[in-house]
């Protein structure tokens, strides 16, 4: 049981780290591009980068939150994570390249981060109950 908890903690930590890296990218890159307009013309970020990131986020977040749900039974982190993933998908496809892409992506990343934190907290609560 302890080895399984460590494995899930590692998966949750990796997923949370990826979420915060995405959030940092979404906040820092527009700020950098706003501060350095010349750089925007030289280093555009293609849509494919966001599609690849979304392709990695869906299985990682889905696996971490689904396994957490099966462990603790709390649906709120799973629902919050699905909402965040939906926001990321919407930001890439319908609004990719528009002024709405970054704010929607940031909100989606925050939702996913909150979902991972909630999932982690619920898993820890269940582990303490089983250990007692």
VMD Tcl script that builds the backbone (N, CA, C; Angstrom):
set m [mol new atoms 396]
animate dup $m
set s [atomselect $m all]
$s set {name element resname resid chain x y z} {
  {N N UNK 1 A 0.819 -1.192 0.000}
  {CA C UNK 1 A 0.000 0.000 0.000}
  {C C UNK 1 A 0.864 1.258 0.000}
  {N N UNK 2 A 1.954 1.268 0.792}
  {CA C UNK 2 A 2.833 2.427 0.854}
  {C C UNK 2 A 3.524 2.651 -0.487}
  {N N UNK 3 A 3.927 1.568 -1.163}
  {CA C UNK 3 A 4.571 1.703 -2.477}
  {C C UNK 3 A 3.598 2.273 -3.489}
  {N N UNK 4 A 2.331 1.874 -3.416}
  {CA C UNK 4 A 1.321 2.390 -4.332}
  {C C UNK 4 A 1.092 3.872 -4.076}
  {N N UNK 5 A 1.061 4.279 -2.802}
  {CA C UNK 5 A 0.888 5.692 -2.479}
  {C C UNK 5 A 2.055 6.516 -2.992}
  {N N UNK 6 A 3.283 5.993 -2.855}
  {CA C UNK 6 A 4.456 6.710 -3.372}
  {C C UNK 6 A 4.380 6.835 -4.882}
  {N N UNK 7 A 3.935 5.783 -5.555}
  {CA C UNK 7 A 3.808 5.822 -7.012}
  {C C UNK 7 A 2.775 6.877 -7.419}
  {N N UNK 8 A 1.643 6.889 -6.732}
  {CA C UNK 8 A 0.605 7.869 -7.054}
  {C C UNK 8 A 1.062 9.285 -6.702}
  {N N UNK 9 A 1.800 9.433 -5.606}
  {CA C UNK 9 A 2.341 10.746 -5.253}
  {C C UNK 9 A 3.287 11.242 -6.344}
  {N N UNK 10 A 4.120 10.341 -6.884}
  {CA C UNK 10 A 5.048 10.732 -7.927}
  {C C UNK 10 A 4.293 11.133 -9.194}
  {N N UNK 11 A 3.286 10.359 -9.568}
  {CA C UNK 11 A 2.493 10.681 -10.754}
  {C C UNK 11 A 1.796 12.014 -10.561}
  {N N UNK 12 A 1.213 12.220 -9.389}
  {CA C UNK 12 A 0.514 13.466 -9.093}
  {C C UNK 12 A 1.488 14.644 -9.126}
  {N N UNK 13 A 2.682 14.457 -8.571}
  {CA C UNK 13 A 3.686 15.517 -8.564}
  {C C UNK 13 A 4.134 15.861 -9.986}
  {N N UNK 14 A 4.332 14.847 -10.814}
  {CA C UNK 14 A 4.717 15.098 -12.206}
  {C C UNK 14 A 3.611 15.830 -12.956}
  {N N UNK 15 A 2.379 15.406 -12.759}
  {CA C UNK 15 A 1.257 16.063 -13.436}
  {C C UNK 15 A 1.102 17.499 -12.959}
  {N N UNK 16 A 1.255 17.722 -11.664}
  {CA C UNK 16 A 1.155 19.066 -11.120}
  {C C UNK 16 A 2.300 19.940 -11.632}
  {N N UNK 17 A 3.498 19.380 -11.681}
  {CA C UNK 17 A 4.636 20.121 -12.219}
  {C C UNK 17 A 4.428 20.511 -13.672}
  {N N UNK 18 A 3.886 19.590 -14.461}
  {CA C UNK 18 A 3.599 19.902 -15.861}
  {C C UNK 18 A 2.542 20.987 -15.972}
  {N N UNK 19 A 1.559 20.954 -15.082}
  {CA C UNK 19 A 0.519 21.982 -15.080}
  {C C UNK 19 A 1.124 23.344 -14.795}
  {N N UNK 20 A 1.987 23.415 -13.789}
  {CA C UNK 20 A 2.598 24.697 -13.457}
  {C C UNK 20 A 3.572 25.156 -14.544}
  {N N UNK 21 A 4.232 24.230 -15.204}
  {CA C UNK 21 A 5.089 24.606 -16.331}
  {C C UNK 21 A 4.249 25.196 -17.453}
  {N N UNK 22 A 3.098 24.602 -17.697}
  {CA C UNK 22 A 2.180 25.138 -18.710}
  {C C UNK 22 A 1.709 26.530 -18.314}
  {N N UNK 23 A 1.336 26.683 -17.052}
  {CA C UNK 23 A 0.866 27.975 -16.562}
  {C C UNK 23 A 1.969 29.030 -16.686}
  {N N UNK 24 A 3.181 28.667 -16.310}
  {CA C UNK 24 A 4.306 29.598 -16.433}
  {C C UNK 24 A 4.534 29.970 -17.893}
  {N N UNK 25 A 4.445 28.990 -18.776}
  {CA C UNK 25 A 4.588 29.246 -20.212}
  {C C UNK 25 A 3.511 30.198 -20.692}
  {N N UNK 26 A 2.273 29.960 -20.255}
  {CA C UNK 26 A 1.152 30.774 -20.721}
  {C C UNK 26 A 1.210 32.205 -20.207}
  {N N UNK 27 A 1.756 32.381 -19.020}
  {CA C UNK 27 A 1.868 33.727 -18.463}
  {C C UNK 27 A 3.159 34.400 -18.927}
  {N N UNK 28 A 4.269 33.694 -18.857}
  {CA C UNK 28 A 5.563 34.293 -19.159}
  {C C UNK 28 A 5.739 34.608 -20.640}
  {N N UNK 29 A 5.317 33.705 -21.496}
  {CA C UNK 29 A 5.539 33.939 -22.928}
  {C C UNK 29 A 4.799 35.176 -23.427}
  {N N UNK 30 A 3.503 35.355 -23.127}
  {CA C UNK 30 A 2.858 36.596 -23.579}
  {C C UNK 30 A 3.505 37.848 -22.980}
  {N N UNK 31 A 3.926 37.784 -21.711}
  {CA C UNK 31 A 4.597 38.943 -21.119}
  {C C UNK 31 A 5.916 39.226 -21.820}
  {N N UNK 32 A 6.665 38.168 -22.085}
  {CA C UNK 32 A 7.932 38.328 -22.783}
  {C C UNK 32 A 7.708 38.898 -24.181}
  {N N UNK 33 A 6.702 38.365 -24.866}
  {CA C UNK 33 A 6.418 38.849 -26.212}
  {C C UNK 33 A 5.909 40.281 -26.191}
  {N N UNK 34 A 5.174 40.662 -25.152}
  {CA C UNK 34 A 4.694 42.043 -25.049}
  {C C UNK 34 A 5.852 42.997 -24.764}
  {N N UNK 35 A 6.814 42.520 -23.959}
  {CA C UNK 35 A 7.953 43.370 -23.615}
  {C C UNK 35 A 8.977 43.445 -24.740}
  {N N UNK 36 A 9.041 42.414 -25.537}
  {CA C UNK 36 A 10.032 42.371 -26.613}
  {C C UNK 36 A 9.343 42.097 -27.953}
  {N N UNK 37 A 8.689 43.118 -28.521}
  {CA C UNK 37 A 7.938 42.894 -29.758}
  {C C UNK 37 A 8.783 42.332 -30.903}
  {N N UNK 38 A 10.038 42.667 -30.938}
  {CA C UNK 38 A 10.892 42.150 -32.004}
  {C C UNK 38 A 11.030 40.635 -31.904}
  {N N UNK 39 A 11.026 40.111 -30.685}
  {CA C UNK 39 A 11.158 38.674 -30.489}
  {C C UNK 39 A 9.945 37.919 -31.039}
  {N N UNK 40 A 8.768 38.540 -30.973}
  {CA C UNK 40 A 7.553 37.887 -31.475}
  {C C UNK 40 A 7.652 37.601 -32.965}
  {N N UNK 41 A 8.299 38.472 -33.694}
  {CA C UNK 41 A 8.453 38.258 -35.129}
  {C C UNK 41 A 9.496 37.188 -35.435}
  {N N UNK 42 A 10.453 37.028 -34.537}
  {CA C UNK 42 A 11.539 36.082 -34.762}
  {C C UNK 42 A 11.170 34.677 -34.275}
  {N N UNK 43 A 10.506 34.569 -33.120}
  {CA C UNK 43 A 10.239 33.281 -32.497}
  {C C UNK 43 A 8.731 33.089 -32.285}
  {N N UNK 44 A 7.993 32.815 -33.341}
  {CA C UNK 44 A 6.572 32.540 -33.134}
  {C C UNK 44 A 6.384 31.135 -32.548}
  {N N UNK 45 A 5.357 30.972 -31.746}
  {CA C UNK 45 A 5.066 29.659 -31.164}
  {C C UNK 45 A 3.975 29.020 -32.021}
  {N N UNK 46 A 4.321 27.964 -32.753}
  {CA C UNK 46 A 3.327 27.342 -33.633}
  {C C UNK 46 A 2.238 26.617 -32.842}
  {N N UNK 47 A 1.081 26.495 -33.451}
  {CA C UNK 47 A -0.048 25.804 -32.828}
  {C C UNK 47 A 0.309 24.370 -32.490}
  {N N UNK 48 A 1.190 23.764 -33.261}
  {CA C UNK 48 A 1.559 22.370 -33.021}
  {C C UNK 48 A 2.143 22.164 -31.625}
  {N N UNK 49 A 2.852 23.161 -31.101}
  {CA C UNK 49 A 3.415 23.058 -29.755}
  {C C UNK 49 A 2.281 22.894 -28.751}
  {N N UNK 50 A 1.224 23.675 -28.933}
  {CA C UNK 50 A 0.095 23.593 -28.010}
  {C C UNK 50 A -0.676 22.284 -28.195}
  {N N UNK 51 A -0.742 21.794 -29.403}
  {CA C UNK 51 A -1.412 20.513 -29.636}
  {C C UNK 51 A -0.647 19.363 -28.988}
  {N N UNK 52 A 0.673 19.403 -29.074}
  {CA C UNK 52 A 1.495 18.372 -28.441}
  {C C UNK 52 A 1.334 18.450 -26.923}
  {N N UNK 53 A 1.368 19.664 -26.371}
  {CA C UNK 53 A 1.189 19.826 -24.925}
  {C C UNK 53 A -0.178 19.302 -24.490}
  {N N UNK 54 A -1.205 19.590 -25.262}
  {CA C UNK 54 A -2.546 19.088 -24.953}
  {C C UNK 54 A -2.576 17.569 -25.056}
  {N N UNK 55 A -1.898 17.027 -26.064}
  {CA C UNK 55 A -1.823 15.580 -26.230}
  {C C UNK 55 A -1.126 14.886 -25.064}
  {N N UNK 56 A -0.211 15.572 -24.413}
  {CA C UNK 56 A 0.449 15.031 -23.217}
  {C C UNK 56 A -0.397 15.259 -21.965}
  {N N UNK 57 A -1.068 16.394 -21.903}
  {CA C UNK 57 A -1.861 16.738 -20.712}
  {C C UNK 57 A -3.074 15.838 -20.552}
  {N N UNK 58 A -3.722 15.480 -21.643}
  {CA C UNK 58 A -4.947 14.686 -21.542}
  {C C UNK 58 A -4.691 13.326 -20.884}
  {N N UNK 59 A -3.755 12.519 -21.371}
  {CA C UNK 59 A -3.560 11.224 -20.702}
  {C C UNK 59 A -2.954 11.357 -19.301}
  {N N UNK 60 A -2.022 12.290 -19.106}
  {CA C UNK 60 A -1.387 12.429 -17.788}
  {C C UNK 60 A -2.408 12.874 -16.746}
  {N N UNK 61 A -3.160 13.904 -17.067}
  {CA C UNK 61 A -4.172 14.397 -16.134}
  {C C UNK 61 A -5.283 13.371 -15.969}
  {N N UNK 62 A -5.715 12.806 -17.068}
  {CA C UNK 62 A -6.778 11.805 -17.003}
  {C C UNK 62 A -6.394 10.624 -16.137}
  {N N UNK 63 A -5.195 10.098 -16.322}
  {CA C UNK 63 A -4.749 8.952 -15.530}
  {C C UNK 63 A -4.648 9.303 -14.051}
  {N N UNK 64 A -4.005 10.425 -13.750}
  {CA C UNK 64 A -3.803 10.807 -12.347}
  {C C UNK 64 A -5.134 11.042 -11.641}
  {N N UNK 65 A -6.032 11.760 -12.295}
  {CA C UNK 65 A -7.303 12.083 -11.638}
  {C C UNK 65 A -8.248 10.889 -11.590}
  {N N UNK 66 A -8.256 10.059 -12.631}
  {CA C UNK 66 A -9.113 8.877 -12.622}
  {C C UNK 66 A -8.644 7.884 -11.559}
  {N N UNK 67 A -7.332 7.665 -11.463}
  {CA C UNK 67 A -6.848 6.737 -10.444}
  {C C UNK 67 A -7.108 7.296 -9.053}
  {N N UNK 68 A -7.012 8.604 -8.891}
  {CA C UNK 68 A -7.352 9.216 -7.614}
  {C C UNK 68 A -8.820 9.035 -7.284}
  {N N UNK 69 A -9.681 9.238 -8.270}
  {CA C UNK 69 A -11.121 9.053 -8.066}
  {C C UNK 69 A -11.427 7.621 -7.638}
  {N N UNK 70 A -10.791 6.664 -8.285}
  {CA C UNK 70 A -11.008 5.261 -7.912}
  {C C UNK 70 A -10.521 4.978 -6.502}
  {N N UNK 71 A -9.508 5.715 -6.078}
  {CA C UNK 71 A -8.935 5.507 -4.740}
  {C C UNK 71 A -9.783 6.162 -3.646}
  {N N UNK 72 A -10.166 7.419 -3.857}
  {CA C UNK 72 A -10.859 8.160 -2.797}
  {C C UNK 72 A -12.341 8.391 -3.056}
  {N N UNK 73 A -12.803 8.248 -4.285}
  {CA C UNK 73 A -14.221 8.389 -4.597}
  {C C UNK 73 A -14.717 9.819 -4.714}
  {N N UNK 74 A -13.852 10.796 -4.565}
  {CA C UNK 74 A -14.253 12.198 -4.682}
  {C C UNK 74 A -14.308 12.625 -6.145}
  {N N UNK 75 A -15.465 13.073 -6.587}
  {CA C UNK 75 A -15.646 13.432 -7.996}
  {C C UNK 75 A -15.211 14.862 -8.316}
  {N N UNK 76 A -15.095 15.712 -7.315}
  {CA C UNK 76 A -14.783 17.126 -7.579}
  {C C UNK 76 A -13.442 17.313 -8.303}
  {N N UNK 77 A -12.344 16.678 -7.870}
  {CA C UNK 77 A -11.086 16.864 -8.623}
  {C C UNK 77 A -11.188 16.366 -10.068}
  {N N UNK 78 A -11.869 15.258 -10.265}
  {CA C UNK 78 A -12.029 14.725 -11.613}
  {C C UNK 78 A -12.818 15.695 -12.489}
  {N N UNK 79 A -13.910 16.226 -11.958}
  {CA C UNK 79 A -14.722 17.181 -12.714}
  {C C UNK 79 A -13.940 18.460 -13.010}
  {N N UNK 80 A -13.188 18.944 -12.018}
  {CA C UNK 80 A -12.394 20.158 -12.206}
  {C C UNK 80 A -11.308 19.925 -13.256}
  {N N UNK 81 A -10.690 18.751 -13.229}
  {CA C UNK 81 A -9.668 18.435 -14.227}
  {C C UNK 81 A -10.241 18.325 -15.625}
  {N N UNK 82 A -11.415 17.715 -15.749}
  {CA C UNK 82 A -12.054 17.622 -17.070}
  {C C UNK 82 A -12.431 19.001 -17.591}
  {N N UNK 83 A -12.908 19.868 -16.700}
  {CA C UNK 83 A -13.210 21.238 -17.103}
  {C C UNK 83 A -11.945 21.937 -17.601}
  {N N UNK 84 A -10.851 21.777 -16.856}
  {CA C UNK 84 A -9.583 22.391 -17.260}
  {C C UNK 84 A -9.087 21.867 -18.597}
  {N N UNK 85 A -9.170 20.556 -18.804}
  {CA C UNK 85 A -8.758 19.981 -20.091}
  {C C UNK 85 A -9.639 20.491 -21.224}
  {N N UNK 86 A -10.932 20.605 -20.968}
  {CA C UNK 86 A -11.842 21.137 -21.992}
  {C C UNK 86 A -11.465 22.573 -22.343}
  {N N UNK 87 A -11.108 23.355 -21.324}
  {CA C UNK 87 A -10.699 24.737 -21.593}
  {C C UNK 87 A -9.419 24.781 -22.422}
  {N N UNK 88 A -8.467 23.890 -22.113}
  {CA C UNK 88 A -7.237 23.854 -22.911}
  {C C UNK 88 A -7.539 23.489 -24.362}
  {N N UNK 89 A -8.422 22.512 -24.555}
  {CA C UNK 89 A -8.777 22.090 -25.911}
  {C C UNK 89 A -9.480 23.219 -26.662}
  {N N UNK 90 A -10.395 23.894 -25.988}
  {CA C UNK 90 A -11.113 25.005 -26.619}
  {C C UNK 90 A -10.145 26.130 -26.967}
  {N N UNK 91 A -9.184 26.387 -26.091}
  {CA C UNK 91 A -8.217 27.455 -26.353}
  {C C UNK 91 A -7.364 27.157 -27.574}
  {N N UNK 92 A -7.040 25.887 -27.789}
  {CA C UNK 92 A -6.178 25.529 -28.922}
  {C C UNK 92 A -6.958 25.524 -30.231}
  {N N UNK 93 A -8.134 24.880 -30.232}
  {CA C UNK 93 A -8.825 24.727 -31.509}
  {C C UNK 93 A -9.669 25.932 -31.921}
  {N N UNK 94 A -10.759 26.240 -31.300}
  {CA C UNK 94 A -11.548 27.350 -31.848}
  {C C UNK 94 A -10.867 28.705 -31.722}
  {N N UNK 95 A -10.131 28.927 -30.611}
  {CA C UNK 95 A -9.560 30.247 -30.398}
  {C C UNK 95 A -8.045 30.277 -30.500}
  {N N UNK 96 A -7.447 29.260 -31.075}
  {CA C UNK 96 A -5.998 29.246 -31.236}
  {C C UNK 96 A -5.526 30.427 -32.061}
  {N N UNK 97 A -4.571 31.154 -31.532}
  {CA C UNK 97 A -4.017 32.302 -32.230}
  {C C UNK 97 A -4.772 33.590 -31.985}
  {N N UNK 98 A -5.892 33.531 -31.278}
  {CA C UNK 98 A -6.652 34.754 -31.001}
  {C C UNK 98 A -6.245 35.315 -29.648}
  {N N UNK 99 A -6.778 36.485 -29.316}
  {CA C UNK 99 A -6.461 37.092 -28.024}
  {C C UNK 99 A -7.068 36.300 -26.869}
  {N N UNK 100 A -8.044 35.429 -27.140}
  {CA C UNK 100 A -8.675 34.628 -26.082}
  {C C UNK 100 A -7.889 33.367 -25.733}
  {N N UNK 101 A -6.953 32.987 -26.586}
  {CA C UNK 101 A -6.228 31.732 -26.355}
  {C C UNK 101 A -5.498 31.728 -25.015}
  {N N UNK 102 A -4.695 32.737 -24.724}
  {CA C UNK 102 A -3.911 32.754 -23.482}
  {C C UNK 102 A -4.797 32.807 -22.235}
  {N N UNK 103 A -5.808 33.702 -22.152}
  {CA C UNK 103 A -6.623 33.710 -20.933}
  {C C UNK 103 A -7.383 32.403 -20.697}
  {N N UNK 104 A -7.893 31.794 -21.758}
  {CA C UNK 104 A -8.612 30.524 -21.598}
  {C C UNK 104 A -7.643 29.422 -21.176}
  {N N UNK 105 A -6.455 29.414 -21.751}
  {CA C UNK 105 A -5.447 28.416 -21.386}
  {C C UNK 105 A -5.008 28.594 -19.937}
  {N N UNK 106 A -4.830 29.825 -19.512}
  {CA C UNK 106 A -4.434 30.089 -18.125}
  {C C UNK 106 A -5.514 29.599 -17.164}
  {N N UNK 107 A -6.771 29.909 -17.465}
  {CA C UNK 107 A -7.876 29.440 -16.605}
  {C C UNK 107 A -7.935 27.911 -16.580}
  {N N UNK 108 A -7.740 27.282 -17.726}
  {CA C UNK 108 A -7.730 25.823 -17.787}
  {C C UNK 108 A -6.589 25.228 -16.988}
  {N N UNK 109 A -5.418 25.838 -17.065}
  {CA C UNK 109 A -4.258 25.355 -16.304}
  {C C UNK 109 A -4.477 25.503 -14.808}
  {N N UNK 110 A -5.083 26.604 -14.401}
  {CA C UNK 110 A -5.382 26.803 -12.982}
  {C C UNK 110 A -6.382 25.749 -12.506}
  {N N UNK 111 A -7.395 25.468 -13.331}
  {CA C UNK 111 A -8.386 24.440 -12.974}
  {C C UNK 111 A -7.719 23.070 -12.829}
  {N N UNK 112 A -6.813 22.748 -13.743}
  {CA C UNK 112 A -6.116 21.458 -13.667}
  {C C UNK 112 A -5.212 21.408 -12.439}
  {N N UNK 113 A -4.511 22.497 -12.160}
  {CA C UNK 113 A -3.671 22.541 -10.964}
  {C C UNK 113 A -4.499 22.363 -9.700}
  {N N UNK 114 A -5.634 23.035 -9.623}
  {CA C UNK 114 A -6.529 22.888 -8.459}
  {C C UNK 114 A -7.039 21.453 -8.359}
  {N N UNK 115 A -7.332 20.845 -9.495}
  {CA C UNK 115 A -7.802 19.457 -9.498}
  {C C UNK 115 A -6.729 18.515 -8.958}
  {N N UNK 116 A -5.486 18.695 -9.392}
  {CA C UNK 116 A -4.405 17.841 -8.904}
  {C C UNK 116 A -4.168 18.046 -7.405}
  {N N UNK 117 A -4.225 19.282 -6.949}
  {CA C UNK 117 A -4.052 19.526 -5.514}
  {C C UNK 117 A -5.188 18.900 -4.713}
  {N N UNK 118 A -6.417 19.052 -5.187}
  {CA C UNK 118 A -7.557 18.437 -4.510}
  {C C UNK 118 A -7.462 16.920 -4.513}
  {N N UNK 119 A -7.045 16.364 -5.627}
  {CA C UNK 119 A -6.872 14.917 -5.744}
  {C C UNK 119 A -5.817 14.421 -4.758}
  {N N UNK 120 A -4.710 15.118 -4.706}
  {CA C UNK 120 A -3.634 14.747 -3.795}
  {C C UNK 120 A -4.123 14.799 -2.344}
  {N N UNK 121 A -4.829 15.875 -1.998}
  {CA C UNK 121 A -5.321 16.025 -0.628}
  {C C UNK 121 A -6.297 14.903 -0.259}
  {N N UNK 122 A -7.229 14.566 -1.155}
  {CA C UNK 122 A -8.178 13.490 -0.879}
  {C C UNK 122 A -7.476 12.134 -0.753}
  {N N UNK 123 A -6.489 11.884 -1.613}
  {CA C UNK 123 A -5.746 10.623 -1.504}
  {C C UNK 123 A -5.016 10.530 -0.175}
  {N N UNK 124 A -4.440 11.644 0.289}
  {CA C UNK 124 A -3.727 11.651 1.562}
  {C C UNK 124 A -4.701 11.419 2.717}
  {N N UNK 125 A -5.907 12.002 2.645}
  {CA C UNK 125 A -6.899 11.806 3.692}
  {C C UNK 125 A -7.306 10.337 3.784}
  {N N UNK 126 A -7.531 9.709 2.637}
  {CA C UNK 126 A -7.902 8.298 2.621}
  {C C UNK 126 A -6.765 7.439 3.140}
  {N N UNK 127 A -5.531 7.781 2.786}
  {CA C UNK 127 A -4.383 7.001 3.260}
  {C C UNK 127 A -4.252 7.101 4.778}
  {N N UNK 128 A -4.520 8.278 5.347}
  {CA C UNK 128 A -4.429 8.426 6.799}
  {C C UNK 128 A -5.546 7.662 7.494}
  {N N UNK 129 A -6.724 7.613 6.902}
  {CA C UNK 129 A -7.833 6.877 7.489}
  {C C UNK 129 A -7.519 5.379 7.487}
  {N N UNK 130 A -6.972 4.884 6.360}
  {CA C UNK 130 A -6.624 3.457 6.282}
  {C C UNK 130 A -5.462 3.087 7.200}
  {N N UNK 131 A -4.562 4.037 7.431}
  {CA C UNK 131 A -3.393 3.763 8.278}
  {C C UNK 131 A -3.780 3.750 9.759}
  {N N UNK 132 A -4.862 4.437 10.107}
  {CA C UNK 132 A -5.258 4.545 11.525}
  {C C UNK 132 A -5.908 3.304 12.057}
}
mol reanalyze $m
mol bondsrecalc $m
mol representation Tube
mol addrep $m
